Amino acid sequence: EAGVGMRFREIRTMGKRRMTMEFEVTESRAPSHLRIVCDDHGTLWDSAFTLSEHPDGTELVITMDARAYQWLPRLLNPVMKPLFRKGLNQHLDALKVHFSTS
């Protein structure tokens, strides 16, 4: 059942490497807001998705925060930030195409 406490796994392919990340829904106000968290490889990933109505359609605001609590991610996350941004932009472009053609 969907809602706060629900857990799900996402499998990401980065090059030849596959990563599985487990997320938990921590806030849910259907249909306009969802927050998920993932504690993975020394970093707490906290992402919120908020939808709101606008005259031209619907606005999606995504807020993401990555808080490293181990030394290696503290060093690597800033270096990896451009790759994270590129991946997120690819996801957003795919969403835009999907909803533009639906």
N, C-alpha and C positions, 0 to 999 in steps of 0.2 A: 504494500500500500504506500502511495506517495505521501510525503509530508515530512515534518521534522523527525529526525532520527533515521530516516531511510538512508541506506548505504547502497552505493553502486560502484562498479569497477569500470575504468576506462583503459583501453589498451592503445598505446601510442607507438607508432613506428617512426623512429628517427634514424634515417640511413638504414643500416642493416640491423639495428638494435630495436628490440621491442620492450616497452616498459608498461607495467600495469600499475595504475594508481587507484587507490580506493578513496572515494569521496563520501562525505556525510552531509545531508541537508540539515542546516542549523536554524534556518529561518524560512518560512513559507507563508506568503500571503497571496494565495491564488486569486486572480490570475496575473497579478502585477509585480510580484517580488519573490526572489529566491536567493538564498545564500548557501554556498557549499564550502566545506573545508576539506583539506587533504593534508595529512602529516606524512611527508615522504622524503627520504634521504636527507634528514636534518633540516628540512624547511617546512614551515607551516604555511600552506597556500590557502588564502581566504578570498573568495570571489563572490560578488553580489551582482545580480541581474535584475534590473528594474525596468518595467515597461510603463509608458505613459502616453496618453492620447495627445495628438497634435493636429492642427488643421490639415496638414499634408499627409497624415498617416500616423504611424506609431513610432515613438522614439525608444530605442533600447540603450540603456546606460549600463556599462559594465565597469565595476570597480574591482581591481585585483590587487592583493597585497601579498608579498612573499617575505616572511620573516624567518631568516636563517638562525638556527640556534646551535649549530655545530660549526667547528672551525673551517672545514673544507667548503661547505656551501657558502659560508661568509666570504671566502676568497673567490669562489667560482661564480656565484650568482651575478655579481656585477659584470663579469666578463661575458656571461651567457645571456645577459639582458637583450642584446640585439636579436639573438636567435629566438628568445621567448616572444619578443615583439613581432618578429616575422611570422612565427607560427600563429599567433593570435590574429594578425591581420589576414592570413590565409583563411582562417576559420570564419572571420567576419565577411570576407569577400564571398565565400561559399554561401553563407546565410543570405547575403544580399541577392545573389543570383537566384537562390531557391525561392525567396519570397517575392522577387520581382517577376518570376515566371509562373507563380501559383495563382 
